[in-house]
Amino acid sequence: MFYSKGQNRRKGWLYSMLRISRRQLMVLWVLLGLLVASLISVAVVYQVRASEYDLAEVVRGGGASVLFDSAGKPVANLTGDLPQPVTWQELPKHLVDAFVAREDDGFFDHGGVVFTAVVRSLLRNLSSMKYEQGASTITMQLTRNVFELQGKSLDRKLLEAALARRIESEYDKQTILCQYLSRIYFGQSRYGLRDAAAYYFGKEVRDLDLVESATLAGLVRGPSIFNPVADMDKAMTVKRETLDRMLEQEMISRDEHDAAAQAPIKLRIGDAAEAPGSGSYPTMWASRELDALSGDFLQGSRSLSVVSNLDLDIQTYLERAVESALTAVENPHEYPQAWLSLADSPEAAQAQRDAFAKMRRPINLRRRGMDNNLEGLLQCCALVVDSRRNRKGNVLALVGGRSAIDGVDRWERRMAPGRAVAPLVFSCACLPGAEDMHISSKDAVYTGRQIGYGVVRDFFDSLELDVDLPDKAHADDLYAGNFRMQLADLARLLFDMQNLGRGYSLSLTNTVWSRTNTPLYAYEPEKAQEYIRRESAQAVASIPPFFSQDDRSVVLNEALPDNGGQFVMITRDKGVAVFVWMGFDKPAADVAGTREMQRLLQRAAVNLAREVFNQSRAVLRAKAQEPAQPAS
């Protein structure tokens, strides 16, 4: 047979490359042996570490998360006790399929860890030089929830895998899945499938249909992102993705998939029990903050210690002051004693009291009785925020309405801010390239027109508010504040404007600790980044609608559009900021739009804000002078 010389040369080169000397072969065997020994050593180390954990914790359940005040005193439970775990017998087959398809399609076949997925995750993370992919099975997620394995690191992942293997050897798949479903976080302060089914759909677990099961299975991937209460469109998207996976794995038919994919998500929240942590306004606020954090630690444990910035002395005073102010509006002769001290002299105080008592009350204004009927009553929400150095943005006290019994925190209410949002429009005139623009402090619409819709709209977009801003055809509505936003966001923006434009978040939560006293989160106001351009904030922080009351305190006192009530801010650098809204839940009510009511609200809201401002500062000054307590 004929071979060309070229072919022989190529083959000779290939054979020479494949030749391995005995010495090279020995080196390879040594390296391979070292690698195997290293892997065995790592496995032994993590098996020993995993053996130190008590596996009985898997079926014990967990306790409640507790809210503490700034002095470390327990205030309230935030989550309630863990509901009774679900049982295998009450789980519909389509619900099991939905969670398995979404979270771990090999759940019933693997031993707790999918090693090929771990290797793939390791290579992905090494290539990107950061933690991007976790490769967690349902058993590994249960492990993380039970034993509070926090953070994203290779060490945690290896320990998690070793513990997952132990759990798989101790418990059957049915127990593991039931414990997983009974512990995971479903958003809205809901832990466990039983609680989630009751809250979102008003149902027992056994009664959940395919649409509801797919919704809940998709929800756990991002409880604050795919929550149907917060964003129905995203919830529908993740529901369809779950159904797609179920179809791919032949868990449902094409007809079942298509029908469920098109079906709406029908919430029945009104039929559910009261939310944990809804017993007071501070617990409502703290629960929302935990829900918004929605980090690894939140999904990993419900037994959290939440240390707040709450000052119980200021909180107690604020609650009494709010009710006293509302009573004064409803009853002409119930003028609060604390308001007398706001005047410059006893004579001036008496004159103000007499003038207030003579103000006409609307005929239809309801007075609060002895019962808990809050329908149609005048409402008020108030907020005390620390503005001292390294404490800026700490919420010291808050009230969200007449009584927390109705479960409504009016700081979440959306209202048109009107002229109260004018400082934001004015600040656009101080943006780079627009320094020569004219600010008319009496007319935000005129200023906005001079600057232009594009500049103002881009600035508002940069604030990343959850609002629907007017389009260009309705530009004057943007400048005039004729769009709806949360009262809490309005307070936060005004506070940031008065504090060099830095983005303080008005945080009630100071630190969060696990049940093993591991620090999980800390609010650090000194690290707040510039949110509104510093030069812009400084330029408008002292012009109307802001005004100075005593050359040091800054005040804003504005009636909101469409009978939206009265909004007041009083703040002082290195002191406190107080925000008050007073009005009605239904602005369209006849009493809300009367001239008499508007005059009463203007006087009562600012008096309340000034009273709370003075008292809060006095409390903080007194505590600052107290001798430090020795460490116990």
VEXMAR-953196 format. One record per residue (C-alpha): residue in one letter; x, y, z. Coordinates in steps of 0.02 Angstrom, whole numbers, plus 50000, padded with zeros to 5 digits. Layout:
REM VEXMAR-953196
residu | east | north | up
A | X | Y | Z;
...
END
This chain:
REM VEXMAR-953196
residu | east | north | up
M | 50000 | 50000 | 50000;
F | 50064 | 50172 | 49954;
Y | 50087 | 50310 | 50086;
S | 50152 | 50483 | 50048;
K | 50301 | 50553 | 50140;
G | 50193 | 50699 | 50198;
Q | 50072 | 50581 | 50283;
N | 50214 | 50490 | 50370;
R | 50287 | 50654 | 50433;
R | 50120 | 50708 | 50506;
K | 50094 | 50540 | 50592;
G | 50269 | 50543 | 50662;
W | 50239 | 50714 | 50738;
L | 50076 | 50655 | 50816;
Y | 50155 | 50498 | 50889;
S | 50296 | 50601 | 50964;
M | 50170 | 50713 | 51051;
L | 50078 | 50563 | 51124;
R | 50234 | 50479 | 51188;
I | 50247 | 50497 | 51378;
S | 50403 | 50447 | 51466;
R | 50399 | 50340 | 51622;
R | 50453 | 50488 | 51726;
Q | 50314 | 50598 | 51657;
L | 50188 | 50460 | 51689;
M | 50243 | 50447 | 51870;
V | 50224 | 50635 | 51892;
L | 50047 | 50627 | 51824;
W | 50002 | 50485 | 51942;
V | 50071 | 50582 | 52090;
L | 49972 | 50737 | 52043;
L | 49816 | 50634 | 52020;
G | 49843 | 50550 | 52187;
L | 49866 | 50718 | 52273;
L | 49706 | 50782 | 52195;
V | 49608 | 50629 | 52252;
A | 49683 | 50641 | 52426;
S | 49638 | 50825 | 52435;
L | 49459 | 50791 | 52384;
I | 49443 | 50651 | 52511;
S | 49516 | 50764 | 52646;
V | 49393 | 50902 | 52605;
A | 49250 | 50778 | 52607;
V | 49304 | 50710 | 52776;
V | 49323 | 50885 | 52851;
Y | 49149 | 50939 | 52797;
Q | 49072 | 50773 | 52850;
V | 49145 | 50800 | 53023;
R | 49080 | 50979 | 53027;
A | 48909 | 50922 | 52967;
S | 48902 | 50788 | 53103;
E | 48903 | 50926 | 53235;
Y | 48729 | 50985 | 53184;
D | 48572 | 50912 | 53264;
L | 48462 | 50841 | 53126;
A | 48312 | 50843 | 53241;
E | 48302 | 51030 | 53200;
V | 48233 | 50982 | 53029;
V | 48065 | 50933 | 53103;
R | 48059 | 51048 | 53254;
G | 48000 | 51207 | 53167;
G | 48049 | 51384 | 53218;
G | 47998 | 51528 | 53328;
A | 47939 | 51703 | 53293;
S | 48040 | 51852 | 53237;
V | 48040 | 51985 | 53374;
L | 48048 | 52174 | 53358;
F | 48151 | 52266 | 53489;
D | 48160 | 52452 | 53525;
S | 48323 | 52551 | 53521;
A | 48357 | 52506 | 53704;
G | 48341 | 52319 | 53670;
K | 48167 | 52298 | 53746;
P | 48051 | 52177 | 53654;
V | 47906 | 52268 | 53572;
A | 47809 | 52138 | 53473;
N | 47815 | 51979 | 53370;
L | 47833 | 52012 | 53184;
T | 47794 | 51841 | 53112;
G | 47697 | 51739 | 53237;
D | 47735 | 51558 | 53274;
L | 47771 | 51439 | 53132;
P | 47608 | 51361 | 53070;
Q | 47581 | 51174 | 53085;
P | 47687 | 51090 | 52949;
V | 47595 | 51027 | 52796;
T | 47577 | 50839 | 52778;
W | 47606 | 50735 | 52623;
Q | 47424 | 50680 | 52618;
E | 47360 | 50858 | 52597;
L | 47477 | 50906 | 52454;
P | 47391 | 50902 | 52282;
K | 47495 | 50813 | 52150;
H | 47502 | 50966 | 52038;
L | 47570 | 51069 | 52182;
V | 47711 | 50944 | 52214;
D | 47747 | 50941 | 52028;
A | 47750 | 51131 | 52018;
F | 47881 | 51151 | 52154;
V | 47986 | 51006 | 52093;
A | 47982 | 51070 | 51913;
R | 48026 | 51245 | 51968;
E | 48155 | 51212 | 52103;
D | 48230 | 51038 | 52078;
D | 48172 | 50926 | 51937;
G | 48281 | 50781 | 51998;
F | 48223 | 50791 | 52178;
F | 48154 | 50615 | 52189;
D | 48308 | 50538 | 52109;
H | 48462 | 50620 | 52188;
G | 48535 | 50598 | 52362;
G | 48526 | 50779 | 52413;
V | 48663 | 50846 | 52300;
V | 48679 | 50847 | 52111;
F | 48867 | 50839 | 52088;
T | 48864 | 50881 | 51903;
A | 48768 | 51040 | 51945;
V | 48892 | 51081 | 52083;
V | 49038 | 51062 | 51963;
R | 48950 | 51167 | 51832;
S | 48913 | 51301 | 51962;
L | 49094 | 51297 | 52023;
L | 49162 | 51320 | 51847;
R | 49038 | 51461 | 51813;
N | 49084 | 51552 | 51972;
L | 49271 | 51529 | 51943;
S | 49258 | 51595 | 51765;
S | 49167 | 51752 | 51822;
M | 49268 | 51768 | 51984;
K | 49108 | 51796 | 52082;
Y | 48962 | 51698 | 52153;
E | 48832 | 51686 | 52015;
Q | 48759 | 51511 | 52022;
G | 48712 | 51407 | 52173;
A | 48658 | 51234 | 52109;
S | 48545 | 51212 | 52262;
T | 48427 | 51064 | 52273;
I | 48269 | 51070 | 52377;
T | 48361 | 50974 | 52513;
M | 48503 | 51101 | 52511;
Q | 48378 | 51243 | 52524;
L | 48296 | 51158 | 52673;
T | 48469 | 51139 | 52751;
R | 48502 | 51324 | 52731;
N | 48333 | 51369 | 52808;
V | 48350 | 51252 | 52957;
F | 48530 | 51288 | 53005;
E | 48541 | 51472 | 52956;
L | 48687 | 51450 | 52836;
Q | 48709 | 51629 | 52778;
G | 48814 | 51712 | 52645;
K | 48872 | 51655 | 52474;
S | 49038 | 51566 | 52484;
L | 49117 | 51401 | 52435;
D | 49136 | 51354 | 52618;
R | 48949 | 51377 | 52650;
K | 48904 | 51280 | 52494;
L | 49015 | 51131 | 52540;
L | 48946 | 51127 | 52717;
E | 48770 | 51141 | 52648;
A | 48802 | 50993 | 52532;
A | 48871 | 50886 | 52673;
L | 48721 | 50925 | 52782;
A | 48602 | 50890 | 52638;
R | 48678 | 50717 | 52620;
R | 48651 | 50685 | 52806;
I | 48470 | 50743 | 52796;
E | 48437 | 50629 | 52647;
S | 48506 | 50481 | 52746;
E | 48396 | 50522 | 52896;
Y | 48229 | 50572 | 52818;
D | 48125 | 50515 | 52670;
K | 48085 | 50626 | 52521;
Q | 47908 | 50658 | 52578;
T | 47964 | 50726 | 52747;
I | 48098 | 50833 | 52666;
L | 47978 | 50912 | 52542;
C | 47845 | 50944 | 52676;
Q | 47970 | 51028 | 52791;
Y | 48036 | 51132 | 52646;
L | 47861 | 51190 | 52598;
S | 47820 | 51227 | 52780;
R | 47969 | 51343 | 52805;
I | 48004 | 51443 | 52647;
Y | 47959 | 51626 | 52632;
F | 47815 | 51680 | 52520;
G | 47821 | 51869 | 52542;
Q | 47696 | 51981 | 52635;
S | 47766 | 51915 | 52801;
R | 47705 | 51741 | 52757;
Y | 47809 | 51588 | 52799;
G | 47759 | 51414 | 52747;
L | 47637 | 51347 | 52619;
R | 47490 | 51338 | 52740;
D | 47504 | 51522 | 52785;
A | 47530 | 51573 | 52603;
A | 47379 | 51474 | 52540;
A | 47267 | 51555 | 52671;
Y | 47334 | 51730 | 52641;
Y | 47339 | 51739 | 52451;
F | 47193 | 51626 | 52407;
G | 47091 | 51600 | 52566;
K | 47109 | 51411 | 52547;
E | 47173 | 51256 | 52632;
V | 47327 | 51181 | 52550;
R | 47230 | 51030 | 52487;
D | 47112 | 51144 | 52390;
L | 47244 | 51239 | 52288;
D | 47218 | 51220 | 52100;
L | 47349 | 51215 | 51963;
V | 47351 | 51404 | 51935;
E | 47374 | 51440 | 52119;
S | 47506 | 51305 | 52140;
A | 47608 | 51371 | 51993;
T | 47592 | 51548 | 52061;
L | 47661 | 51501 | 52232;
A | 47800 | 51394 | 52157;
G | 47857 | 51541 | 52052;
L | 47838 | 51664 | 52194;
V | 47971 | 51586 | 52306;
R | 48108 | 51627 | 52181;
G | 48085 | 51812 | 52222;
P | 47952 | 51846 | 52355;
S | 47962 | 52035 | 52336;
I | 47981 | 52033 | 52146;
F | 47850 | 51906 | 52091;
N | 47723 | 51945 | 52226;
P | 47548 | 51956 | 52150;
V | 47499 | 52087 | 52278;
A | 47644 | 52200 | 52227;
D | 47655 | 52161 | 52040;
M | 47523 | 52052 | 51957;
D | 47609 | 52059 | 51785;
K | 47770 | 51984 | 51854;
A | 47671 | 51855 | 51952;
M | 47583 | 51802 | 51791;
T | 47749 | 51790 | 51700;
V | 47829 | 51677 | 51830;
K | 47671 | 51572 | 51840;
R | 47682 | 51539 | 51652;
E | 47867 | 51496 | 51667;
T | 47825 | 51366 | 51799;
L | 47689 | 51292 | 51690;
D | 47811 | 51285 | 51544;
R | 47931 | 51182 | 51648;
M | 47791 | 51066 | 51702;
L | 47744 | 51039 | 51520;
E | 47924 | 51005 | 51469;
Q | 47935 | 50870 | 51603;
E | 47767 | 50796 | 51551;
M | 47686 | 50832 | 51719;
I | 47536 | 50914 | 51636;
S | 47455 | 50901 | 51466;
R | 47458 | 51036 | 51332;
D | 47275 | 51076 | 51365;
E | 47304 | 51093 | 51552;
H | 47455 | 51204 | 51518;
D | 47365 | 51319 | 51398;
A | 47211 | 51339 | 51508;
A | 47312 | 51377 | 51665;
A | 47432 | 51493 | 51574;
Q | 47288 | 51602 | 51514;
A | 47190 | 51596 | 51676;
P | 47202 | 51750 | 51790;
I | 47273 | 51741 | 51966;
K | 47122 | 51769 | 52078;
L | 47176 | 51832 | 52248;
R | 47061 | 51816 | 52398;
I | 47164 | 51910 | 52525;
G | 47011 | 51981 | 52610;
D | 46965 | 51807 | 52672;
A | 47134 | 51778 | 52754;
A | 47179 | 51804 | 52936;
E | 47260 | 51964 | 52995;
A | 47442 | 51978 | 52943;
P | 47575 | 51943 | 53074;
G | 47651 | 52101 | 53140;
S | 47499 | 52207 | 53100;
G | 47456 | 52244 | 53282;
S | 47539 | 52415 | 53282;
Y | 47608 | 52541 | 53160;
P | 47791 | 52508 | 53205;
T | 47769 | 52321 | 53175;
M | 47684 | 52357 | 53007;
W | 47829 | 52468 | 52955;
A | 47962 | 52344 | 53016;
S | 47876 | 52199 | 52926;
R | 47876 | 52299 | 52763;
E | 48061 | 52336 | 52782;
L | 48101 | 52152 | 52809;
D | 47995 | 52109 | 52659;
A | 48088 | 52237 | 52552;
L | 48258 | 52173 | 52609;
S | 48207 | 51998 | 52552;
G | 48388 | 51944 | 52561;
D | 48467 | 51776 | 52588;
F | 48448 | 51793 | 52777;
L | 48262 | 51830 | 52767;
Q | 48225 | 51674 | 52667;
G | 48341 | 51573 | 52777;
S | 48257 | 51603 | 52945;
R | 48098 | 51669 | 53024;
S | 48175 | 51672 | 53199;
L | 48253 | 51843 | 53184;
S | 48290 | 51978 | 53311;
V | 48251 | 52146 | 53233;
V | 48327 | 52289 | 53333;
S | 48240 | 52450 | 53283;
N | 48277 | 52636 | 53303;
L | 48112 | 52653 | 53395;
D | 48115 | 52767 | 53548;
L | 47971 | 52709 | 53656;
D | 47963 | 52873 | 53753;
I | 47938 | 52972 | 53593;
Q | 47823 | 52838 | 53521;
T | 47709 | 52841 | 53673;
Y | 47702 | 53031 | 53671;
L | 47668 | 53036 | 53484;
E | 47519 | 52918 | 53496;
R | 47439 | 53024 | 53632;
A | 47477 | 53187 | 53542;
V | 47398 | 53128 | 53379;
E | 47236 | 53076 | 53462;
S | 47232 | 53237 | 53562;
A | 47252 | 53342 | 53404;
L | 47114 | 53248 | 53313;
T | 46999 | 53264 | 53462;
A | 47031 | 53452 | 53465;
V | 46972 | 53467 | 53285;
E | 46815 | 53365 | 53321;
N | 46777 | 53450 | 53488;
P | 46801 | 53640 | 53492;
H | 46837 | 53652 | 53678;
E | 46964 | 53510 | 53688;
Y | 47113 | 53622 | 53649;
P | 47273 | 53525 | 53692;
Q | 47367 | 53592 | 53841;
A | 47532 | 53563 | 53751;
W | 47482 | 53687 | 53615;
L | 47477 | 53829 | 53741;
S | 47666 | 53818 | 53762;
L | 47691 | 53848 | 53576;
A | 47646 | 54032 | 53593;
D | 47768 | 54168 | 53641;
S | 47669 | 54224 | 53793;
P | 47521 | 54169 | 53900;
E | 47415 | 54306 | 53822;
A | 47457 | 54247 | 53646;
A | 47421 | 54067 | 53696;
Q | 47249 | 54112 | 53763;
A | 47210 | 54214 | 53607;
Q | 47257 | 54067 | 53496;
R | 47152 | 53949 | 53602;
D | 47001 | 54063 | 53591;
A | 47022 | 54084 | 53403;
F | 47033 | 53895 | 53378;
A | 46879 | 53864 | 53484;
K | 46779 | 53990 | 53381;
M | 46825 | 53909 | 53214;
R | 46672 | 53830 | 53135;
R | 46667 | 53640 | 53124;
P | 46584 | 53560 | 52972;
I | 46411 | 53498 | 53018;
N | 46446 | 53323 | 52951;
L | 46611 | 53301 | 53043;
R | 46601 | 53138 | 53142;
R | 46671 | 53129 | 53317;
R | 46755 | 52975 | 53382;
G | 46646 | 52877 | 53502;
M | 46681 | 52739 | 53627;
D | 46674 | 52602 | 53496;
N | 46806 | 52557 | 53366;
N | 46705 | 52617 | 53217;
L | 46836 | 52714 | 53117;
E | 46732 | 52736 | 52959;
G | 46732 | 52915 | 52899;
L | 46835 | 52983 | 53044;
L | 46969 | 53115 | 53026;
Q | 47137 | 53027 | 53012;
C | 47318 | 53074 | 53046;
C | 47488 | 52995 | 53017;
A | 47647 | 53062 | 53095;
L | 47831 | 53020 | 53083;
V | 47980 | 53071 | 53190;
V | 48149 | 53051 | 53104;
D | 48322 | 53075 | 53178;
S | 48425 | 53207 | 53088;
R | 48580 | 53201 | 53198;
R | 48749 | 53157 | 53127;
N | 48773 | 52971 | 53091;
R | 48590 | 52942 | 53138;
K | 48506 | 53031 | 52993;
G | 48354 | 52939 | 52928;
N | 48326 | 52834 | 53084;
V | 48139 | 52823 | 53119;
L | 48113 | 52860 | 53304;
A | 47924 | 52850 | 53311;
L | 47776 | 52835 | 53194;
V | 47588 | 52832 | 53187;
G | 47493 | 52780 | 53032;
G | 47316 | 52827 | 53074;
R | 47181 | 52837 | 53207;
S | 47201 | 52656 | 53259;
A | 47302 | 52508 | 53194;
I | 47148 | 52400 | 53217;
D | 47097 | 52434 | 53036;
G | 47265 | 52369 | 52974;
V | 47296 | 52522 | 52865;
D | 47457 | 52623 | 52875;
R | 47420 | 52788 | 52790;
W | 47603 | 52819 | 52753;
E | 47574 | 52694 | 52613;
R | 47429 | 52795 | 52543;
R | 47453 | 52875 | 52372;
M | 47404 | 53057 | 52357;
A | 47445 | 53202 | 52244;
P | 47587 | 53300 | 52326;
G | 47544 | 53466 | 52243;
R | 47656 | 53611 | 52289;
A | 47747 | 53503 | 52418;
V | 47844 | 53426 | 52274;
A | 47896 | 53597 | 52203;
P | 48072 | 53587 | 52278;
L | 48109 | 53442 | 52162;
V | 48059 | 53545 | 52011;
F | 48162 | 53692 | 52072;
S | 48314 | 53582 | 52097;
C | 48315 | 53543 | 51910;
A | 48365 | 53723 | 51879;
C | 48528 | 53686 | 51971;
L | 48577 | 53534 | 51869;
P | 48739 | 53544 | 51767;
G | 48709 | 53648 | 51612;
A | 48553 | 53730 | 51681;
E | 48629 | 53846 | 51811;
D | 48567 | 54001 | 51720;
M | 48386 | 53943 | 51724;
H | 48267 | 54052 | 51824;
I | 48183 | 53984 | 51981;
S | 48016 | 54061 | 52022;
S | 47988 | 54004 | 52200;
K | 47805 | 54054 | 52189;
D | 47768 | 53952 | 52034;
A | 47835 | 53777 | 52003;
V | 47738 | 53766 | 51839;
Y | 47824 | 53922 | 51771;
T | 47994 | 53855 | 51826;
G | 47960 | 53686 | 51748;
R | 47912 | 53765 | 51583;
Q | 48072 | 53865 | 51581;
I | 48178 | 53710 | 51613;
G | 48083 | 53595 | 51497;
Y | 47988 | 53432 | 51516;
G | 48135 | 53322 | 51464;
V | 48252 | 53386 | 51600;
V | 48120 | 53378 | 51737;
R | 48058 | 53206 | 51683;
D | 48235 | 53134 | 51675;
F | 48268 | 53199 | 51850;
F | 48109 | 53120 | 51919;
D | 48151 | 52957 | 51831;
S | 48322 | 52957 | 51913;
L | 48237 | 52956 | 52083;
E | 48165 | 52784 | 52042;
L | 47999 | 52816 | 52125;
D | 47853 | 52697 | 52110;
V | 47741 | 52824 | 52022;
D | 47656 | 52849 | 51856;
L | 47723 | 53017 | 51799;
P | 47622 | 53128 | 51678;
D | 47674 | 53121 | 51496;
K | 47736 | 53269 | 51395;
A | 47561 | 53316 | 51340;
H | 47521 | 53345 | 51524;
A | 47687 | 53421 | 51576;
D | 47605 | 53552 | 51687;
D | 47535 | 53411 | 51796;
L | 47712 | 53352 | 51826;
Y | 47771 | 53524 | 51879;
A | 47617 | 53555 | 51987;
G | 47627 | 53387 | 52076;
N | 47464 | 53324 | 52003;
F | 47513 | 53140 | 52010;
R | 47498 | 53015 | 52150;
M | 47639 | 52954 | 52260;
Q | 47657 | 52873 | 52430;
L | 47659 | 52992 | 52578;
A | 47812 | 52900 | 52643;
D | 47905 | 52937 | 52482;
L | 47858 | 53121 | 52493;
A | 47925 | 53130 | 52671;
R | 48085 | 53042 | 52619;
L | 48116 | 53158 | 52472;
L | 48089 | 53314 | 52578;
F | 48204 | 53244 | 52712;
D | 48340 | 53208 | 52584;
M | 48320 | 53382 | 52511;
Q | 48354 | 53455 | 52683;
N | 48505 | 53342 | 52709;
L | 48618 | 53386 | 52562;
G | 48526 | 53271 | 52443;
R | 48592 | 53110 | 52517;
G | 48478 | 52959 | 52499;
Y | 48425 | 52917 | 52675;
S | 48292 | 52783 | 52674;
L | 48195 | 52828 | 52833;
S | 48232 | 52662 | 52915;
L | 48149 | 52592 | 53069;
T | 48260 | 52437 | 53062;
N | 48433 | 52462 | 53136;
T | 48505 | 52286 | 53141;
V | 48444 | 52110 | 53110;
W | 48515 | 51959 | 53203;
S | 48487 | 51773 | 53181;
R | 48431 | 51661 | 53324;
T | 48614 | 51613 | 53347;
N | 48659 | 51799 | 53368;
T | 48740 | 51812 | 53198;
P | 48730 | 51989 | 53127;
L | 48635 | 51985 | 52962;
Y | 48598 | 52166 | 52918;
A | 48637 | 52342 | 52980;
Y | 48571 | 52508 | 52919;
E | 48718 | 52627 | 52900;
P | 48657 | 52806 | 52871;
E | 48833 | 52875 | 52859;
K | 48856 | 52775 | 52698;
A | 48705 | 52851 | 52610;
Q | 48752 | 52905 | 52435;
E | 48706 | 53067 | 52348;
Y | 48527 | 53045 | 52289;
I | 48488 | 53223 | 52237;
R | 48631 | 53331 | 52175;
R | 48707 | 53417 | 52328;
E | 48713 | 53588 | 52247;
S | 48531 | 53572 | 52195;
A | 48474 | 53521 | 52369;
Q | 48568 | 53665 | 52450;
A | 48499 | 53791 | 52327;
V | 48315 | 53752 | 52362;
A | 48321 | 53694 | 52544;
S | 48276 | 53866 | 52610;
I | 48161 | 53941 | 52478;
P | 47970 | 53924 | 52474;
P | 47873 | 53815 | 52497;
F | 48002 | 53791 | 52636;
F | 48013 | 53934 | 52759;
S | 48110 | 53966 | 52918;
Q | 48015 | 53975 | 53080;
D | 48153 | 54032 | 53197;
D | 48304 | 54050 | 53084;
R | 48352 | 53871 | 53123;
S | 48200 | 53761 | 53099;
V | 48133 | 53735 | 52922;
V | 47945 | 53716 | 52899;
L | 47832 | 53661 | 52756;
N | 47644 | 53674 | 52777;
E | 47544 | 53633 | 52620;
A | 47366 | 53584 | 52579;
L | 47368 | 53436 | 52459;
P | 47265 | 53446 | 52299;
D | 47092 | 53371 | 52278;
N | 47049 | 53388 | 52463;
G | 47195 | 53274 | 52503;
G | 47223 | 53346 | 52676;
Q | 47364 | 53446 | 52756;
F | 47548 | 53396 | 52747;
V | 47673 | 53473 | 52868;
M | 47860 | 53455 | 52891;
I | 47967 | 53532 | 53028;
T | 48151 | 53491 | 53031;
R | 48313 | 53552 | 53104;
D | 48489 | 53497 | 53066;
K | 48568 | 53396 | 53207;
G | 48396 | 53372 | 53284;
V | 48240 | 53287 | 53219;
A | 48121 | 53299 | 53073;
V | 47934 | 53282 | 53103;
F | 47809 | 53245 | 52965;
V | 47620 | 53253 | 52988;
W | 47476 | 53218 | 52870;
M | 47298 | 53253 | 52926;
G | 47145 | 53220 | 52820;
F | 47015 | 53092 | 52767;
D | 47030 | 52921 | 52688;
K | 46896 | 52975 | 52564;
P | 46937 | 53151 | 52503;
A | 46777 | 53154 | 52402;
A | 46673 | 53160 | 52561;
D | 46574 | 53321 | 52582;
V | 46659 | 53368 | 52743;
A | 46836 | 53354 | 52670;
G | 46816 | 53496 | 52546;
T | 46736 | 53627 | 52655;
R | 46829 | 53788 | 52690;
E | 46801 | 53765 | 52876;
M | 46883 | 53593 | 52873;
Q | 47033 | 53655 | 52775;
R | 47063 | 53797 | 52899;
L | 47053 | 53678 | 53046;
L | 47174 | 53555 | 52966;
Q | 47299 | 53691 | 52925;
R | 47303 | 53750 | 53106;
A | 47292 | 53579 | 53190;
A | 47422 | 53490 | 53083;
V | 47557 | 53622 | 53107;
N | 47521 | 53635 | 53294;
L | 47538 | 53447 | 53312;
A | 47701 | 53446 | 53213;
R | 47774 | 53587 | 53319;
E | 47721 | 53501 | 53481;
V | 47799 | 53334 | 53433;
F | 47954 | 53421 | 53365;
N | 47986 | 53510 | 53530;
Q | 47949 | 53358 | 53637;
S | 48057 | 53240 | 53533;
R | 48206 | 53358 | 53544;
A | 48181 | 53373 | 53731;
V | 48180 | 53183 | 53751;
L | 48339 | 53162 | 53648;
R | 48428 | 53301 | 53744;
A | 48382 | 53223 | 53910;
K | 48445 | 53052 | 53857;
A | 48605 | 53124 | 53788;
Q | 48642 | 53194 | 53961;
E | 48610 | 53030 | 54051;
P | 48767 | 52941 | 54114;
A | 48816 | 52789 | 54014;
Q | 48761 | 52624 | 54091;
P | 48901 | 52501 | 54134;
A | 48909 | 52347 | 54026;
S | 48832 | 52197 | 54108;
END
